[in-house]
Amino acid sequence: MAAIRIRDAAELLGVSDDTVRRWVGTGQLSDAGGEQGVATVDGAELAALARDRARRPPDDGNPVLRSARNRFTGLVTEVIADGVMAQVSMQCGPFEVTSLMSSEAARELQLEPGVVATAVVKATTVIVERRPD
């Protein structure tokens, strides 16, 4: 069982420490104990709660089936375009997502800072890292 400090759990889910403590208090998460008075929650329970609480982007009404499952809705923060290519940066919650696309596509999508958009990611390589225990 991976025990995660309440402070770290809150940061991972983008909520306050008090919110995680309320979830423990209401039984949504179990208190995993902790060493020397440091409150922790069970990592597997936290992952399940994170998945349950995840907000899916609204259905765009498009009946097309998609193979890409990773959709990040956020706010366009920067568009750098030249004659051929554009670099579009978005803030999706705590994550920055950057896309390279044709300048023509960026214009057609009317992408500019302040516009809400969804980044759809289909990657052949995903690198996973973790800190040793």
N, C-alpha and C positions, 0 to 999 in steps of 0.2 A: 504494500500500500504506500503510495506516495503521499506524504503529508505536506501540505502547502500552507505557509503562514497566511494569516488573515489579510495582512497588508498586501502580500503578493497576489493573493486571490482577488482582492479588490482591484488591483491594478490590471490584472489579466482580463477581468470582465468589464473594466471601465466604470466601476461603481465605487462608492466610499467604503471605508472599513466598517462604518456603522451599518451599512446595508448588509454586508456579509455577516456581521454579528446578529442582525435581525433574522437573517435566513437560518442561522444556527439556532437562534432562540425559538423560531417557529417550526423547526424540524425539517426545513427544506434542505439543510446540510447538517451532517453530523460533526460534532466536535471530535477531532482526532487526537485530542490531548495536546501534547507538546512538551518540549523539554524546557525546564527552568521557567515555567510560567508563560511560555510563548504559545499563544493559541494557534491551532492549525485546523485545517479541514482536509477531508479525504480527497485526493486528487481525482479519483474516478468519479466520485459524486459531483465534484466541481465541474468536470468535463460534461457530465450528463446534464447538469443544470445550465451550463453555457449553451449547449446544443438546444435545449428546450426554450431558452430565452432568446435565441438568435432570431433576428428579424429578417425574413426573406424579403427581397425587393418585391414590390407589387407586381402581379402578373400584368404584362404589357398587352395582353389580349392577342398576342401572336400565337397561332396554333402550331408553330414549328416546334418539333422536338429538338432538344439541344443535348449535345454530349458534354458541354462544359458545365460544371456544377458550381464553380467558384465565381460568384457574382458579388461585387462590392459597390454599393451605392454610396456616392460621396459628392463632394463639392469640387468643381474644377478650380484650381488655385493658380495655374499658370499655363499659358500656351505660347510656345516659341515656334514660329513658323518661318520658313524661307520659301523659296520658289517651289520646291518639290516636297519636302518633308516637314512634319510638325512634331514637336514634343509636347505632350499634354500631361500635366501633373494634376493629380486629384488627392484630396484628403478624405479618406474613407475611415471614419472613426479615428483610432490612433495610428492608422497605417497610411503611408503615402504610396500611391500607385502611379507609375509613370508609363505612358504608352507612346510608342513611335508609330506614326501613321502618315499618310499622304496629307499634304496641306489641303488638297481638294476635299478629302474626307472630313478634316477638321472644320472647314468652311461649311460643308453641307450639313454637318451636325450642329453648326452654330456654337461651337465650343469656345467659351471665353470665361475668365474668372467670374465666379459667382453662380455659374450654371450647375444645376444638379444633373449628374449623369451616372451611369452604371458601367463599371469596368467588368468585362467578362473574360476570365482567364482560363486558358486551356494550355497547360504546359506539359512538355514531354519530360522535363527534368524538374524535380522539386527536391531541394536539399533541406534536410531536417537536421537541426543542431540541438544539443542539450548540454547542460553543465553536468559534470560528474557529481555524484552524491557525496 
